[in-house]
Amino acid sequence: MGPVRGEVMWQAVRDALDAAAAGSGRVLRVLDLGGGTGSDAVRVAQAGHDVTVVDPSPDALAALARRADEADVVIRHVLGDTGDLGDHVPAGSVDLVLCHGVLEHVEDPGAALAAVAGALVPEGLVSVAVAGRVGGALARAVAGDFAGALALVERPLDQWDVRDHGPRRFFADELDALLAAHGFASAPTRGLRVFADLVPSSVVDMEPGAREALFALEQSARSQRDFSTCSGGLQQIARLESK
């Protein structure tokens, strides 16, 4: 249920943007790290903010440029990643960083968050979205991959090698601790795809009003810890603490 997940995640980002813009009274500077083809970046630009996308894929950035032209918005795009972020984005220059689907794939998620923190203004915001461990383990178990589910249950995060084990998945407490360790204030971790991964596409596509009803269900359940920790993805919008 990609569209539902995207809408749920975007609603949270839009609320954070609106609140930050109201507080600052100016256009916000937004960095979309690993922003790919620009589905989030275009929306942010259409909301009137200044957007830069940093991504390691030339093909994705070319698609982003086409999408931005079609949407008639200006988006700066740079070939790079978390390792050389400081070469492309001045320190302390960004109000909000979108870090969606990045920490699962980088070699060192802590170093990636340190780079994010370095780019942010004091008390700037980061929206982090990652794959959830519990939802991943449930999906593997239901599919009969009990060994894969057990690995997700037991593998320590600090022993996760993305080259050997594939993209990381996080427990909510692991995401909380990682953000806290890199200077971000405690904030609620919300669920993404609490139910959407379990609902057949045919139900959503064929039943009138089903997509809207599923969106409402996701919006309600994602803020309740017992539900959110079981979801396929996790999102936290955290503020960089002043030093």
N, C-alpha and C positions, 0 to 999 in steps of 0.2 A: 504494500500500500504506500508506494513512494510519494504520490501526491499528498496524501493525508499527513504523512510524516513531515514533508516539506512545509505544509501550511502550519502545522503545530509549531515547528521550530521557528518559522518566520514570524509568527504572531508574537512569540517571546522576544525575538530580536527587535521587531518593530516597536513593541512597548518600551523596551530599554532605550531605543533611539529617541523615541518621542519624549521620554522623561529626561534624558540627558540634554537634548536640544532645548527643551523648555528651561532647564536649569542654567544653561550656558548662554542662551540667547543668540547663538550663531550657528553657522553650518558646521557640522561635525566632520572630522577627518577619520575615515574608516579604512582599515586594512583588512582585506579578505585573504587570509593566508591559506594557500592551497585551494584557491577559489575556482580553479578549473575553468569550465566554460561560462561561468558567470551568472548562474541562476540566482544566487543571493546578491551578487554585486549589482546587477541591473536593478533589482528592486530597491536597494539602498540608494542608488543614484537617482532613481525615479522619485524617491522621497526627498530629494533635494540635497543630498550630502556628497562630500568629496570622497571618491573611492579609488583605492589602489589595490590591484590584485597581484600577488606574488605567487607564482606557480612554476614547478619544474618542467612542465610539458609544453613544448612549442605548439603542438597541435591543439591543445586545450586553449592556449592563449589566442591562437588564430580564430578558433570558434567563438571565443569571448569577444574579440574585436568585431566579428560579424554580428553577433547578438547585440552588442552595444550600438552599432550603426543602425540596426533595424529598430531598436527602441529609442533612437535619437537621444542618447545620453553619452556623456564623456566619462570614460573609465581609464585611468592609467594602468598599464599592465607591464609587469616586469618578469623576466625569466630568472627564477631563483628559488630558494627554499629556506628552511629554518636555519640552515648552517651559515648562510651568507646574508641573512636578513638585514644585518646592520650596514651592509654595503649599499643597500637599496632604500632603506627607510631610516631617516635620521632618528637618533635616540630621543625619546620623550616627545614625539611629534604626533602621536595617534590617540584619538579619543576612544575608539572602540576597535577591537580586533575580533574578526570572525575566524575561529579555529575549528572548523567543522570537518570531521573525518581525517584529521591530520595525525593526532597522537597515536592512533592505531598502527601507523606505518613507519614513523621515523625511528631511527636507531636508538635515540635517547629522548624520551618524552620530557624529561626534566630539563634538558638543554633547550628543547624547543620552547618550553614555557618560560625559561629564562630569557630567551630572545624576544618572546612576546612582551614580557614585563619591561624589557629594555626599550621597546618601541613606544610604550604607552606613556601618556602624560600622567602626572600624579593623580591618583584616584580614577584613572581610566578603567575601562571595562573590557573584559574578554568574554565572548560566548564560545564555550567549548562544547562540542558534541562528539561523543565517542560511542563505539559499540559496547553494549552491555553484556556482562558475563552470564548473568542468570538466564536472560532470554536466549542467549546462544546455546547454553547447556541444555535448556529445555527443548529447543528446536532439534538439537542433535539426538537427544534421547528419544524423542517422539519418532524420529526418522530411523531409529535402530542403531545409531552410532554411539554406543555406550562408552567405548574407549575415548572417543572425542569429547563426549560430555564430561567424563571423569577428568580429562586433562584440563578442561576449563574450570572445573571445580577446584582442582588441587594445585595448579601451576602457580608458583609465586610470581608476582609481577616483575620483581627484579631479576628473575631468571628467564624471562620471556625474550626469545630471540626471534624477531620477525622473519629472518631468513629461514629458520628451521621450523617455526611454529605457526607462521602466517600472521595476519594482523592481530594486534592485541585486542583483548576485550577486558573491560574494567568492571569491578564491583563499585558500587556507589561510594563506599568508604575509601577505596583506593583513589578515586578521582578527587574526593574531598582532600585527602592527605597530600596528593601531588600539588594541587593548587595552593594549599596552605604553605607547603614547603618552599614555594617560589613567590611568596609575598602577597597572596590574594586573600582577602577577607572571606570568612565563612559565609556561604550562601546556599540556599536550597538546591539540591540536585533533583532535576525533574526527569520524568520518563519520556521516551520517544518510542512509539509503536508498542504501547502497553498491550493493546488488543489487535492492532492492525495486522500484525504478522500472522495472527491466528484466524483471521476472517477470509474466507475464499473470495477471490476477486469477483466471481460471478454474483455473489450476494450484493456487493457494493455497486457493481456496474448495472445490475438489472433491477434492483429494488428501488422504487422512487423514494427519494429522500434519504437513502441509506448512507451516502457519503457524508451528508451534513450531520446525520445522527452519530456516525462513527467519530467525526471530528469533535462533536460535543462530548462524547464519552471519553475520548483521549484527553481533551482539555481538562476534564474533571479529575480523571484518575491519575494523570501525570504528576499532580502536586501532592498526592498522598504517598508517603514513603513506602508503605506496604505494597502498593501497586507499582510505583515507579522503579523500585529495585528489581522487579521481575521483567522489565521491558527489554525490547531488543536494542534500544539505544538510551543514552543518558545525555542530558544537557544541563550545564550550569552557566549562569551569567554572573561572573564574579568581579569584584572591584579590587584594583591594586591598592594596597594599604599605603598610606603616607609614611615616609621614613623619618 
